Amino acid sequence: MLIPNKLKVTFNAVMPDGKRFTGFAESNAVGTEILSYSVTAKLSADKASVREGETVRYTATVTNSSAAQLFDTFFSAPRPDGALFVAGSVKINGAAQPLLDPVQGLSLPDLAPDGVVVIEYDFKIISRYAPVTHFAKLDYVVTDPERGDVNFSNNTNAVIVRIMRYIYYCCWCDC
């Protein structure tokens, strides 16, 4: 989207000899290109810390706060180190989508202005020690009146899930 911009300044001045002077000046016309539409993709997890073998439910909320419709919307969530995708766990706007896999990527419906889509999915934690860091990616197309179809890509925030370890205590000694 290209926004034209031109500046006009009107001024009054008093010269050292007391004469008053009024004038104006204009800038050259420039165009400011808006490179991103107001689309947010926020990721959250239902647990901040887990033990190995537990499952974490991730929720990605995509909000289109722009005046343009998003189409060819594609969501992907790379498999984080220390976790495995739980097949059959995907929901889109609360509806189960058991055949979809966010690691492979999935198409989302077109998103109207002020629209929201919520994607939920599970990962089983297989890490014993290292925290699991996860993010997702959103690709979409917007039709710009000046440039036609424009491709955009946004990453979500990263979510870190800590791993809790079992601590064993021996009651016969202080080990």
C-alpha positions in Angstrom: 0.0 0.0 0.0 1.4 3.4 -1.0 0.5 6.4 1.0 1.3 9.8 -0.6 2.7 12.5 1.6 3.4 16.2 1.0 4.3 18.9 3.5 3.2 22.5 3.4 4.5 25.0 6.1 3.0 28.5 6.6 5.1 30.9 8.6 5.1 34.5 9.9 8.4 36.2 10.7 9.6 39.5 12.1 12.8 40.8 10.5 15.5 42.7 12.5 14.4 46.0 10.9 10.8 45.3 12.1 9.3 44.3 8.8 6.8 41.5 9.0 7.0 38.7 6.5 4.5 35.9 5.8 5.3 33.0 3.6 4.9 29.3 2.9 7.1 26.5 1.7 6.1 23.1 0.2 8.1 19.9 0.2 8.3 17.5 -2.7 5.7 14.8 -2.9 6.8 11.4 -1.6 5.1 8.1 -1.2 5.5 6.0 1.9 5.1 2.3 1.3 3.4 0.3 4.1 5.2 -3.1 4.0 3.2 -5.0 6.6 -0.5 -5.3 7.4 -1.7 -5.5 11.0 -1.6 -9.3 11.4 -0.5 -10.9 14.7 0.2 -14.5 15.4 0.6 -15.3 19.1 1.7 -18.7 20.5 1.0 -19.9 24.0 1.4 -23.3 25.9 -0.9 -24.8 28.5 2.1 -25.6 30.8 5.3 -23.7 31.7 7.1 -26.8 32.9 6.7 -30.6 32.4 8.4 -33.9 33.0 9.6 -36.1 30.2 6.7 -38.0 28.6 4.1 -35.3 29.3 2.1 -33.5 26.6 2.0 -29.8 26.0 -1.0 -28.2 24.2 0.1 -25.2 22.1 -2.4 -22.6 21.0 -1.7 -20.2 18.1 -4.1 -17.2 17.8 -4.0 -15.4 14.4 -5.7 -12.0 14.4 -6.2 -9.9 11.3 -6.6 -6.3 12.5 -6.1 -4.9 9.0 -8.7 -3.7 6.5 -7.7 -6.3 4.0 -8.7 -10.0 3.7 -5.9 -12.6 4.0 -5.9 -15.4 1.6 -3.7 -18.4 0.8 -3.1 -18.5 4.5 -0.6 -21.3 5.5 0.4 -22.2 9.1 3.4 -24.3 10.0 5.0 -25.3 13.3 8.5 -26.8 13.0 9.1 -29.7 15.4 11.1 -28.4 18.3 14.1 -30.4 19.5 13.0 -32.6 22.4 9.3 -33.0 21.3 7.2 -35.1 19.0 3.9 -34.1 17.4 0.9 -36.0 18.7 -1.0 -37.2 15.6 -4.8 -36.4 15.7 -4.5 -33.5 18.1 -5.1 -30.5 15.8 -8.1 -28.3 16.3 -9.0 -25.2 14.2 -11.5 -22.8 15.8 -12.4 -25.6 18.2 -13.2 -28.2 15.5 -11.1 -31.4 15.5 -8.9 -31.8 12.4 -7.4 -35.2 13.1 -5.7 -35.6 9.7 -3.8 -32.3 9.8 -0.2 -31.9 11.0 1.3 -28.5 11.8 4.9 -29.8 11.3 4.0 -30.5 7.7 2.0 -27.3 7.5 -1.7 -26.7 7.0 -3.9 -24.4 5.0 -6.2 -22.1 6.9 -9.4 -20.5 5.7 -9.3 -17.0 4.3 -9.3 -14.5 7.2 -11.5 -11.5 6.8 -10.7 -8.1 8.4 -11.0 -8.3 12.2 -11.1 -12.1 11.9 -9.5 -14.5 14.3 -8.4 -18.1 13.8 -7.2 -20.4 16.6 -5.0 -23.4 16.0 -4.4 -25.9 18.8 -2.1 -28.9 18.7 -0.1 -31.2 21.1 3.6 -32.1 21.3 4.8 -34.9 23.6 8.0 -33.9 25.4 10.9 -36.4 25.0 13.6 -34.1 26.3 15.1 -35.1 29.7 17.0 -32.0 30.5 17.0 -29.2 27.9 14.1 -26.8 27.7 11.9 -27.1 24.7 11.6 -23.9 22.6 8.8 -23.7 20.0 7.5 -21.2 17.5 5.2 -21.3 14.5 5.1 -19.5 11.1 2.2 -17.9 9.2 2.4 -17.2 5.5 -0.4 -15.2 3.8 -1.3 -13.1 0.7 -2.9 -9.7 0.7 -4.2 -7.9 -2.4 -2.7 -4.4 -2.4 -4.5 -1.9 -4.6 -1.1 -0.5 -5.9 1.0 -3.7 -6.2 -1.5 -6.6 -6.6 -1.0 -9.7 -4.6 1.8 -9.4 -2.0 3.2 -12.3 0.0 3.9 -11.9 3.8 5.4 -14.2 6.4 5.3 -13.7 10.2 6.8 -15.8 13.0 5.0 -16.2 16.3 6.7 -15.5 19.6 8.8 -18.3 20.9 7.4 -20.3 23.9 9.9 -22.1 26.2 8.7 -25.1 28.3 11.1 -26.1 31.1 11.8 -29.7 31.9 11.4 -30.8 35.5 13.7 -33.6 36.6 12.8 -36.2 39.3 14.9 -35.8 42.4 15.4 -39.0 44.4 16.1 -38.9 48.1 17.5 -41.8 50.0 16.1 -42.1 53.5 19.0 -44.4 54.8 21.7 -41.9 54.1 22.3 -38.3 53.0 23.1 -39.2 49.4 
